[in-house]
Amino acid sequence: GYTDKKAKTVTITAFRQQSDSLLNAMKAGISADTITAEGKAAYNRSSRLNPGLWNSRLPSFKLPVSTAIFNIGQGDVFPYYYLFAAENFEMQWLKQTEIANPLRSLSGHFDVSFWIVYLLPLMILLLLFNALSGERDNGNWRLIAAQGISEKAWLKSKLIAVALLAASLLLIIAFVGLVVNQIAFRHGFAWSDGLFFLSAVVYLCFWLSLFYFINSFRRPTAYNALVSGVAWIAICFVFPVIISKLAASIVPVDNTSISSFSRRPQDPRIESNNLFAAGFIKQLAKEEEFYRKADTGTSSPAFYLRVYHAWHFLLHKERWPVVQQYFSQVEKRQQVTNWSGLINPAASTDGYLTALADNDAAAFHHFTNETEALHKGLQRAFFGKLFNGNSFTRDEYNRLPEFTYYRNNLPLSLTAYFVFMMMLCAGLMMRANRQLKQVL
């Protein structure tokens, strides 16, 4: 997991350095000493419209957080960086690749979160499903009961033994992982690492209480095995699939209507008919106060660049209601899957772990929203000069925006998760204890 995280970090760092080097060269050129031939050439290159736009490409990026080393599955579908210039139209960089598996941290990787969510309960099942019925089937229970040990006390002793075993395994995995990370990668302990394994302990408590509850009915081993196996399959696999299908059915999301928006539009009349092309600039000037005095002269070297900007802006304005409807449907569908976490412990834990790793759908939407803001800021910085002049100044470069991404706040989801899981555990234990008090 850490190797995967490190590889992404290296890629993003190189990506940022390359884009920054181009932009820094343009900034240095605009401040060059024009007395010398070299300085004059650098200044002319930086102040000219086309080179300035072409080399002013800003990156949006999201470095993997510490906890992503335990939960890397969603990394397969999460975009970690974009690169665009003011000349890009919005739908060109905004790839419509929403997270398609909101109830699955696994996406082709056998990571730690997959082991915790899906395999840890299976291990507990194998150790606890016949904690009481096994002793009855082999005839040992009469001897045990003769020593004054109640069914409740016997089950609790088994429960504690399995809990200690599973907790020890979690601690060993955590300790070895942190030691390896420190020695091999110089990666120290972070608070999110502790929260990750604390949530694993809470999830462990749920499965312990569930199998304690199943045993409290005093049924035969075959019955316990069947019910326990069905419970594991239903909670870990069937319910999440049903919720995902239900969400897709209740809130359908059709991205075919906007898939063509990401392809740059073409019209041969723009290249062959200057009057037709200038019409886009005039239309933009009518609709937007900012461009009221836009230059429509066909002799300017920037004419066709202005035309494409105006055309893309008008197309975006026309298509934006469809895009807004798409995002609205995505958000509504995500709410359906979020609510499912309140009825399914596996989905709740899975969603919490992906949120802790900052790889969930909410992080994806937050990242794309921040990227959109950066893109609009870049256009605001350059469009004035593009339509009202032919050169850039130091002010234009100084007004370039910077991308800022802050991971989602976790306290609310953290509190809700632990409250839900602890209430569920307490309810199962109380019901099981009442069941065990009944004398057969």
Steps between C-alpha positions, in 0.01 A plus 500: 500500500775745587686412179186583303460827690864589446475432126200733471681766701808480274283529189307799633819674615661460156178618338491813715870577446461482123201736491662735753823518298312619190306760695806622695686549174218720372496698825875548484477616139242770572745652753809459280737789425406611147827687451675175412407292196433192713280696739306660217438161339383354833270798560348482153434130543332547839293801397370351176151362519540147366815397691357652819180302475667181386757491781267619777368152579393457857487167686234377737623211710416286799782327683401169667456534875672276753206265545479433126771237547238278669218574258630539144216335308317821415825640361425311179206726425609821672669772289799633689585788268388713205694741282329767293539846347256787459442389142347171618124499527365364824356171382831414337688455826206396716487129424167352598646210696310506827582225747290205387546277804405720799446195724827329409844604619630203301565563132750236399728521805542267796553786741468520879150644488382203292640262759329688783158546337465159335747244642523594868131413563549172313780407737281586802216297350719188477608540862166583659210354302494179714626645828207348690347247262833327448522410866141372495560289188811327635341435840730723702239748610362285786851484649552874458160584651571268794787729596257789548583679175198664338440527127542876525834472680622235256410709194657811646824315571506379139417851382785653700746238377414562133499877558849486649622286212356729231612816681850357535504428128394857424767635733767283339398617153497864615834475681683314224355733236605813689850361565547409134373842392736674741810296409445464126316823414566738794125521546408565863177439688207733421174553691302366204690170528370462853144586395519240224582217740264634766217469249618144431464423872146645504411293194646195675273567799195500273575154361582363843167622634314365194637146538443520875139586417468206256639256758256627762213318325657163597444351155695205349837552335363457148242772561761738646735438207225571249374815672854633560605437141185662362553800731861545377405472133199728538674774700826502306379432146126473439382816679766728342416368153127548562558854627716587198242358260220670690679834493560468126132416452356769726736773378611413146808682378536522123835640393449424130339841453816677611766254383537695175566820698854388577593499130611828346231620256589562137345719230681554165319833449710656775816452297347602165255780588633785713159669525347179632786458746477861621134442578596291803697790647210739436255258661726465804523880531119522498452239771787587733569851630866418551550460124286796390798671334656185359714546189344321200765605248594215268851630439617445857734202556277409793179496293455126470600442860231748604250324275566161657479644848171672424362188330594272788364745756165521320485122459575451866228749597252312278595159634543589865138421605550143376828477692337636816223244472761226465687608813173539689410139420846380603466675836151361557613148423792541735260599778319170452822305545598717798173423678558130441790523743244546777356152444805301390811482722723378215394789275541742791852376575594487134375856447679623811831343395481653151416837656794464739724427200345802321410274207123512528245655265475814715873559458466448126224759471690744723810460284314563174325806648833649607644424156208679336566805717866500395405477132257792526760706685751435223252615237415815695871585519557479123173567322519877546828527314394241247201705381632854562872484429782298349751477781538380856645696788644410837157559655343225288757249621463616860123451484529133411311292759646213699331169567404427860361167616413424860383153593147459626422555867469168680372578854131473405533178301738365764251563782204365302688183409610415853162587654318280246735205544506513879119526522472199269746298708328594826158406361617157382672424831201605709260293290732199517532527879121505539478196272756311709308570822209299370512145642421226252 
